Each structure stands twice: as C-alpha cells, then as structure tokens.
Amino acid sequence: MKTKHWVAFISLGLIWGSSFLWIKIAVQEIGPITLVAYRVLFGLLFGAVVVFFQRVSWPSTLKEWQPLLVLGMTNIAIPFFLISWGEQVIDSGVASILDATVPLFTILVAHFLLHDDKMTVPKVLGLLLGFAGVVVLMSKDIGASSGSLLGQAAVVLACVFYAGSSIYARKFTEDTPGILRSAGPLVSATAVMWLATFLFEAPVEVPSQPIIWAALLWLGILGSGIAFILLYYLIHEIGPTRTTMVTYLFPLSGVTLGVIFLNEELTWQVLTGATLIILSLVVANWQPKQAQ
C-alpha cells in the first residue's frame, strides 16, 4: 500500500477502534435503536455538509440510489444495531475481538465474487497472524467476561453483514463519487432507524448527561461520517480484503487508550498481540517482486 493508504487505514482503525468504548457508554442511558438513530443522523448531517461544500450532486435516479440505499441497511443500520444491542450484555473489549472476524468472512466471499481480490498465501498467513494477535491481546479478559452467547452472536452476525457489504460496495459503487458512498447510505439508515425508534423505543429518549452527547457526536461525526469516507476510499483503492483488516487494529487501539488514559496495565499480552497485528499487516500486503 502507498503512504496515503496507510494514513487512511490507520486513521480508520483509530476512529472505529475507540467506537466500542463510546457505544458502551451510550447504551448505559439510551436503547440501542435510539443510539443508532442519533448516530446515523449526526453522520448524515456531517455528510450533507461535505456534499454541499464539495458541490457534488446527489443521485437523480433510483438506479443510482439503489446500491446506496442497500448499503444503508446492510453496512450501517443492521450491523450498528447488532453491535449496540450486543454491547448491552458483553464487554466492549470482547465486541472488538469479535469484530476482528470481518476479514475472515471477507476473504472467503471476495475470493468467489471478485476477480481482483483472490486468496493468496500472504493474505491467508496475514489474516491468521492478525487474528492470533487479537486473541492474545485480549486473552486476559476473555475469561472474565460475563457476556451472553446471544450478545456475542449478534456482533459476529454484524461482521457477516460488514463483509458482504464491502464486496457489494466494491462491485456496485465504482462510479459513485467518494463522498456519496459515505453520505448516501446514511439516508436510508437514518430513515429506517428513526422509524424503528418511534415504533420500538418510544417515547424517544433524550440523553441527559453531557458524556452521552459526546459519545453520540463522536460516533456520528467521526464513527459514521469521516469513517465511511475512509472506508469506501480504501475499498476501491486496495480492495475489500485488505480494507477489512482494519478491524485488527480495534483491540489494539482500545488497549492503548486504556493504558494512556486509564492507567491500565501494559502486559505481555498487549506487547505480543501488538507485534502479531503489525506483522500481519506487513505479511498480508507483501507482494514478492516478479522475476525480470
């Protein structure tokens, strides 16, 4: 990958890696459907502002809107809800571990549906190393987790949606302007989640604590607005398989934030896991020089 790809990749990992913490904070006061509704609304408002200043025209036909509306459901509304619902009963760290299964689903789907993202020995080895790093990194917390099987299953199901959506986005949004790949899906996600809020969590909960509003703004503007711009940029630049490996950075960034801001212990699991994760990214992106 080029330097610009690494910058986008690492930025996306840091933004989404911290999102599990903010989700855990927000679900202490508001329901998961309402949480996602606020999140996607703030993300849509941010995206609309960027579209306005970039003077990009919104799609004018149903054919142009179709893939964006589909992604709003499969890549935003459904997985966001599943993760938020799951974090009501499992730890945020466990959720970040489970989210690291996205590349494993992606590499399998991409191999059969994309002609330019086939499985290779470096990709498979990198994926295995990265997953091993994630397990080592969070192994000290797995035994202490009281999360339920259903909560964990919900997060894994969200990962399946993420994997399929990345392939779909690569195939059907190739000619869509970058900002519309981000803002467009948020239109259907916002409409569906607010409808669901009024149907299932009425009356609508208005957060009373500043920290909850901070969590929602972070999740909306950064975790939904900026993050999706980076995500779709990377999908079309380096392919879905390599892009979804950003999930291996989630537990790493979460632990790092804990060490810096919460004085959490820097253990051998953290150091070993970080080494394996970094090594996995190098291996998966290694391309041997062809003989002259």
N, C-alpha and C positions, 0 to 999 in steps of 0.2 A: 504494500500500500504506500501511497505518497504521503508526504508530511501533512497535507490538508486533510487526508482521510483519517490519519491518526488523531489529529486535533479534534475532528468531529466525533470520532469513535470514543475517545476518552471523555470528551465533554458530555456526550450522551450517557456514558456509563456513570459519571458522577451525578448527573441530574436524576436519572432514574434509580440509581443506587440508593440515594437518600429518600426517595419517594416512599419506600416501605415504612420508614420511620414516621413520616408525616401522615400516612394513611392510618397507622396505628394510633397516632394522637387524635386524629379527627373522628375515628369511629368510637371513641370514648364518649362523645356527646351526640353525634348525629348518626342516623342509619346509613347503611352502605349505598342505598339507592340515592338518597339525598346528597350524600358525599359526592358521588359520581356526577350527579346533576349539576352541582355547583362547579365541580372541577372542569367539566367539559364546557360549561357556559363561559367561564373565565378564559379557557383556552380558545374558544370561538371568538370572543371579543378581541383577544390579542391578535388572532389570525386575521380577523376582518380589518383591523387597523393596519397590519402589514400589507394586506392586499390593496388597501386604499392608497397607501403611500407608494407602493410599487406600481400602481396604476395597472394592475392586472385585471383582466375581465373575467368575471365569474362564468362558468359554463352556461351555455344558452340552450342546450338541447338535453333531452332525457338520456340520450346515448352517452353524452359526455358526463352527465351526473351519475349514471348508474354505478360505475366502479367506486366512486367516492362515497355514495350512499351505502353500498355494501360494506366497504371498509369501516364506515362509521359504526356499523353494528359488530362486525367480526373482529376488528382490530382495536376498538375503543369501548363501546358500550358494554358488550358482554364480558370481555376479559377484565375490564376495570371493575365491574360489579363483582365478578367471581373472586378477584383478589381482595377487594374491600370486605366482602362477606366473609371470606376465609380468615382474614386477619382479626375478626371478632373473636375467634376461638384458637388461633395459633399465633406464635410469636412472629414478629416482623422478620427476625433473622431466619427463621425456618421458611418463611414465604420467599425470601430472597434466594435461599438454597434451591427451592423447588422451581423458581423461575429460571434457574440456570439450565433446566432441561429443554428450553426452547431450541437451542441449536441442534440437539439430538433429534428432535422431531423435524426440524427444518432440513437437515442434511438428507434425511430419508425422502422427504417429499420433493425437494428440489432435484434430487438425482433422477427422478422419474418424470418430472414435469418441465424442467428447464434444460435446454440443450447446452448452456454455457456455465452450468454450476453443478458439475458431476462430482461424485465422491472420488477423492484421491487419497493416497496413503498419508501425506502430510495433514490433510484435513481431518481424517479419522483419528490419527495419532494426536493431533492438537486438541480435538474435541474430548478425547479420553483423558488427556493430561489436565485440561481445564476442569473437567467435571471432578477429577480426583482432587484437584486443588480446592474446589468449592467444598467438597466433603470434608477434607482435612481442616480447612479454615473454620468451619462451623461445627466440627465434630464434638467439641467440648460442650456445646449447647443442645445437641440433639437429644441426649438422654434426659436432660432436664425439662424439655418441652412438654407441656400438658395439652398440646393441640390435638384436636379430634381428627379422626380419619376423614370425615366429610370436609373439614376445612382444608386439609392438605389436598384432597381430591379436587376441590374447587380451583385451587391455584394451578394444579397440573393441567386441568381442563382449559384454564385460561392460556396456558403455554401452547396447547394444541391450536387454539384459535390464533395466537400470535404467529405461530409457524406457518399455518395455512395462509394467513393474511399477507405475510411477507412475500410468499410466492405469487399470490394473486396480484399484489401491488406491482411486482416486477413485470408481470405479463400484461397488465391492463392499464397501467398509468404511465407508460413510457413517454407519451407525448403530452402529458399534463404538466403545466408549469409547477415548479417546485413548491411554491407557497400554497397552491391549491391542493396539492397532495396532502398537506397538513391541515389547512383550514376547511377544505371541502368535506371530509369525513366527519368533522366536528358538528356539521349542520344536522345530519341525521342523528348523531349520537346525542346531541343536546335536546332535540325534539323528543326522541324516544325516552330519554332518562327523566325529563321533566314530566312527561305524561305518566310514566311509571311512578314518579314521586307522588303525584296527586292521587293516583289510584291506590297505591300500596302503603305510603308513609304519610298520608295527610292526617292532621294539618302539617304543612311544610315547617320543618324545624329551622329556626334562625339561630345560628351559633351565638352564644352569649360571652364566650371567652375570646380575647384577642389572639391567643395561641391557635385557636381553631381557625380563625380567619386567615392567620398567617399560613397555616397548613394548606388551606383551600387555595389561596393565592399562589403559593409555591407549586402545588400540584397542577393548577390550571395554567398559569403563565409559563412556567418552566417545564413542568412534567407533561403538559399536553400541548402547549403552543410551540415553544422552542424545540422540545424533544422530538416532536413529529417532523419538524422541518429537517432536523439532523438525520432522523431515521430514514425517511424516504430518499434523502440525498444519498445516503450510504447504500441503500438497497439497489439503487440504479447505478452507483459508481463501482461498488466492489462485490455486489451480489448478496442475496438473502442469507446464505450460509455464514459467510464471514461477518455480516452485519449483526446477526442474532447472537454471535459470540460475545457481544457487548454485555450480555446477561452474566457472563462470568466475572464481570467487574462489580456486580451489585453487592455481593457479600464482602468483597474486598473494601469497597468504599464505605460500606456500613460499619465495618470493624474499625477502619481508620478514623472515621468521625467519632466513634466511641472512645478510642484511645486519646484523641486530641481534646475533645470537649467534655467527656465524661470520666476521664482518668481510668478507663478500663485497662485491664492487664494486657500487656503485649506478650503473648505466649508463643511457644514453639509452633503451635498450630497456625497462628497468624503468619509467622515468617515462612513456614513451609508452604502453606496454602498460597501465599502471595507469589512465592517463587514459581510454583507449578502453574499458576494462572498466567503470569507473564511469559513463561516458557511456552505455554500452549498457544498463545497469540503469535509468538515468533515462529513456531513449528507450522501452524496452520497456514500462515501466509508465506512460507518458504517456497520459492519456486526455483528449482535447480536450473542452471544455465544449460541451454541446449548446445550440443556439440557443434562446432563450426564445420 
